[in-house]
Amino acid sequence: MIDVQGHRGARGYLPENTLPAFARALELGVSTLELDVGVTRDGVVVIHHDRGLNPDIARGPDGQWVEHAVPIHALTYAELQRYDVGRLRPGSGYARGFAHQQPLDGTRIPRLADLFQLTESNRTIRFNIEPPARSTRRCRPRNSRAP
Protein backbone atom coordinates (compact mmCIF):
# COMPACT_ATOMS: atom_id res chain seq x y z
CA MET A 1 0.00 0.00 0.00
CA ILE A 2 1.25 3.50 -0.82
CA ASP A 3 1.00 6.05 1.97
CA VAL A 4 0.03 9.47 0.57
CA GLN A 5 0.73 12.13 3.16
CA GLY A 6 -0.70 15.61 3.34
CA HIS A 7 2.43 17.47 4.47
CA ARG A 8 1.28 20.17 6.89
CA GLY A 9 -2.14 19.60 5.36
CA ALA A 10 -2.20 20.68 1.75
CA ARG A 11 0.15 23.61 2.11
CA GLY A 12 0.65 24.00 -1.60
CA TYR A 13 -3.03 24.97 -1.77
CA LEU A 14 -3.90 26.57 1.58
CA PRO A 15 -2.07 27.99 4.62
CA GLU A 16 0.01 25.24 6.23
CA ASN A 17 -0.97 23.48 9.43
CA THR A 18 -4.46 24.99 9.44
CA LEU A 19 -7.82 23.28 9.52
CA PRO A 20 -8.67 24.41 5.97
CA ALA A 21 -5.37 22.89 4.71
CA PHE A 22 -6.08 19.60 6.45
CA ALA A 23 -9.66 19.55 5.12
CA ARG A 24 -8.31 20.10 1.59
CA ALA A 25 -5.81 17.26 2.05
CA LEU A 26 -8.67 14.98 3.05
CA GLU A 27 -10.65 16.07 -0.03
CA LEU A 28 -7.62 15.18 -2.16
CA GLY A 29 -7.65 11.67 -0.69
CA VAL A 30 -4.49 11.53 1.42
CA SER A 31 -4.11 8.54 3.72
CA THR A 32 -2.00 10.32 6.37
CA LEU A 33 -1.94 13.85 7.72
CA GLU A 34 1.58 14.99 8.61
CA LEU A 35 1.89 17.76 11.18
CA ASP A 36 4.02 19.20 13.92
CA VAL A 37 2.87 20.22 17.37
CA GLY A 38 3.84 22.63 20.08
CA VAL A 39 2.51 23.42 23.54
CA THR A 40 1.34 26.84 24.68
CA ARG A 41 2.21 28.35 28.05
CA ASP A 42 -1.12 27.14 29.44
CA GLY A 43 -0.61 23.57 28.21
CA VAL A 44 -2.69 23.51 25.01
CA VAL A 45 -1.28 21.29 22.26
CA VAL A 46 -1.39 23.25 19.00
CA ILE A 47 -0.47 22.48 15.41
CA HIS A 48 2.53 24.49 14.28
CA HIS A 49 5.75 23.61 12.48
CA ASP A 50 8.23 25.93 14.14
CA ARG A 51 9.00 26.55 17.78
CA GLY A 52 7.93 30.14 17.27
CA LEU A 53 5.63 32.16 15.07
CA ASN A 54 7.22 32.37 11.62
CA PRO A 55 7.68 35.97 10.44
CA ASP A 56 6.91 34.82 6.87
CA ILE A 57 3.52 33.47 7.92
CA ALA A 58 2.23 35.21 11.06
CA ARG A 59 0.65 38.63 11.45
CA GLY A 60 -0.14 40.16 14.81
CA PRO A 61 -3.42 41.65 16.06
CA ASP A 62 -2.46 44.92 14.33
CA GLY A 63 -2.22 43.12 10.96
CA GLN A 64 1.55 43.65 10.76
CA TRP A 65 3.97 40.79 10.11
CA VAL A 66 5.71 39.61 13.28
CA GLU A 67 9.30 40.78 13.39
CA HIS A 68 10.83 37.73 15.07
CA ALA A 69 9.85 34.18 15.93
CA VAL A 70 7.70 34.62 19.04
CA PRO A 71 7.98 31.29 20.94
CA ILE A 72 4.77 29.27 21.05
CA HIS A 73 5.53 28.17 24.63
CA ALA A 74 5.65 31.83 25.74
CA LEU A 75 2.04 32.46 24.69
CA THR A 76 -1.23 31.24 26.14
CA TYR A 77 -3.67 29.69 23.69
CA ALA A 78 -5.83 32.84 23.89
CA GLU A 79 -2.81 35.02 23.08
CA LEU A 80 -1.85 32.74 20.18
CA GLN A 81 -5.33 33.11 18.70
CA ARG A 82 -4.69 36.83 18.13
CA TYR A 83 -2.21 35.96 15.36
CA ASP A 84 -3.34 35.45 11.76
CA VAL A 85 -1.55 32.69 9.81
CA GLY A 86 -3.73 32.79 6.72
CA ARG A 87 -1.37 34.49 4.27
CA LEU A 88 2.28 34.29 3.22
CA ARG A 89 4.42 37.41 3.53
CA PRO A 90 4.78 38.81 -0.02
CA GLY A 91 8.30 38.48 -1.38
CA SER A 92 9.36 35.91 1.23
CA GLY A 93 10.96 32.56 0.44
CA TYR A 94 7.75 30.87 1.55
CA ALA A 95 5.72 32.98 -0.86
CA ARG A 96 8.08 32.14 -3.72
CA GLY A 97 7.97 28.43 -2.86
CA PHE A 98 4.17 28.33 -2.64
CA ALA A 99 3.15 30.90 -5.23
CA HIS A 100 -0.23 29.21 -5.79
CA GLN A 101 -1.23 29.00 -2.14
CA GLN A 102 -4.65 30.60 -1.65
CA PRO A 103 -4.67 33.13 1.21
CA LEU A 104 -7.33 32.77 3.90
CA ASP A 105 -7.10 35.89 6.03
CA GLY A 106 -8.34 35.36 9.57
CA THR A 107 -7.06 31.77 9.80
CA ARG A 108 -5.71 30.85 13.23
CA ILE A 109 -3.38 28.16 14.59
CA PRO A 110 -5.58 25.21 15.57
CA ARG A 111 -5.45 22.92 18.57
CA LEU A 112 -4.61 19.28 17.93
CA ALA A 113 -8.04 18.49 19.40
CA ASP A 114 -9.63 20.59 16.62
CA LEU A 115 -7.98 18.40 13.98
CA PHE A 116 -9.14 15.23 15.71
CA GLN A 117 -12.67 16.64 15.74
CA LEU A 118 -12.41 17.49 12.01
CA THR A 119 -11.35 13.93 11.19
CA GLU A 120 -13.64 12.15 13.65
CA SER A 121 -15.83 10.58 10.95
CA ASN A 122 -12.84 9.43 8.87
CA ARG A 123 -11.94 6.02 10.31
CA THR A 124 -9.09 5.36 7.86
CA ILE A 125 -7.02 8.53 8.18
CA ARG A 126 -3.67 8.18 9.89
CA PHE A 127 -1.51 10.80 11.54
CA ASN A 128 2.22 11.49 11.43
CA ILE A 129 2.62 13.84 14.41
CA GLU A 130 6.05 15.27 15.11
CA PRO A 131 7.31 17.41 17.98
CA PRO A 132 8.65 20.87 17.11
CA ALA A 133 11.77 20.74 14.97
CA ARG A 134 14.97 22.09 16.39
CA SER A 135 15.14 25.18 14.30
CA THR A 136 18.15 27.34 13.66
CA ARG A 137 15.75 30.26 13.93
CA ARG A 138 16.13 31.66 17.41
CA CYS A 139 13.02 32.16 19.44
CA ARG A 140 13.03 34.84 22.08
CA PRO A 141 10.20 35.86 24.34
CA ARG A 142 8.56 39.13 23.41
CA ASN A 143 10.17 42.14 25.05
CA SER A 144 13.57 40.43 25.29
CA ARG A 145 16.77 41.71 23.78
CA ALA A 146 18.85 39.87 21.27
CA PRO A 147 22.02 38.38 22.78
N, C-alpha and C positions, 0 to 999 in steps of 0.2 A: 504494500500500500504506500502511496506517495503522500507525504504530509505537506500540505500547502499552508504556510503560515502567513497570517496578516501581521506584518512587522509594524509594531506600534499602531495597530489598526490597519487602515488603508491610507497611510500618510502621503502617498503619491496623489491621492484624491482630496483628502480632507485633513484638517489639523491633527497632527500626531497625538496619540495617547488620549484621545477624547472620545466620548460616547458616540458622536456622529461617525468618527473614523472606524470605530469597532463595528457599528451597525452596518456601515458600507462594506467592511470586510466580510461580514456574515452574508450580506446580499450577494457578494461575489463568489461565495461558496468555499471560503477557507475552512480547513479542518482544525486549525490551531490559531489562537490569538496570542501573539507574543507581546509582552509588555514588561515594563520596569516599575518598581514601586518604591515609595519613600514613606516616611512617617512624620507627621506634623508634630509640633511641640505638645499638642494635647492628645497625641496617641492615635490619630486617625491615619489609616493606611490609604495612601493616595497613589494614583497612577501618574508617574512622571519619569522621564528618562534620566535626567541629570540630578545631581545632588541639590542643585539650586535652580532658580528660575532662569531660563536661558534668555539673554538679552536679544536674541534674534527671533524670539517667539512671544515673549511676555510683555504686556503693557499694564501699567499700574492703573489705579482708580482714576487718575487724571488723564488717561488715554495715551500717556507718553511711554515710550519703550523703556524698560528698566535699564539702568546703566551698568549694573554688575549682577552677578549670579547670586541673588538673595537665597540663602539656604532654606530648603523646605523645612528642616527640623527647627528652624528659628521662628516659624510662623504657626499660628493656630490654624485649624481648618477654616474658621470664619475669616481670618485675615487672608488666607490663600485664595479664598473665593472672590476677593476684590480684584484679582488679576485676570486679565483677558488673554487667552492663549489661542484665539481663533484666527490669527493672521500672521504671516511671516513678515519680518522687517524687510521692506523694499531694499534691494541692493545687497542684501546679506548673502553669505554662502548658502544658507538654507534656502533662500528664495531662488537662487540660481539653480540649486539642485532639484527643487520641486516647483518648477515654473508653472505647472498646471494645477497645483493644489488650489482648491476652491476656498476662499476665506469665509469664515463663519464668525463674524464679530459677535462678541458676547459669550463665546464658549469658555467654559471654566474647566479647571483640572478636576476630574472626577475621583470619587472614592472607589476603592476596589470593590466594595459592597455594591456600588451602583452598576458596575460592569456585571457582577454576578446576577443582579436583578434583571439586567437587560438580556442576559443569555439564559435565564431560568427555564424557558420552554425548549431550549435547544439541548437535547440530551446527548448529542454526539460531539459537541464542540469541546476541544481540549485547550489547555492553557499552558503557556511557557512563561512563567513569572520569574523575573530576575530582580535581585536587589539592586540598589543604585550602583552604577558603574563608578569606579574610581576615576574621576575625571581629572585632567590636568588643569581644568578651569578652577580657579580658587573661589571658594565660597566664603564670604565674610558676612557676619550679621550686619543688618542695617545700622547705620550710625557708627561703624567702626572705621578705623583708618587702615590704609594699606600698610603692610610691613615695610 
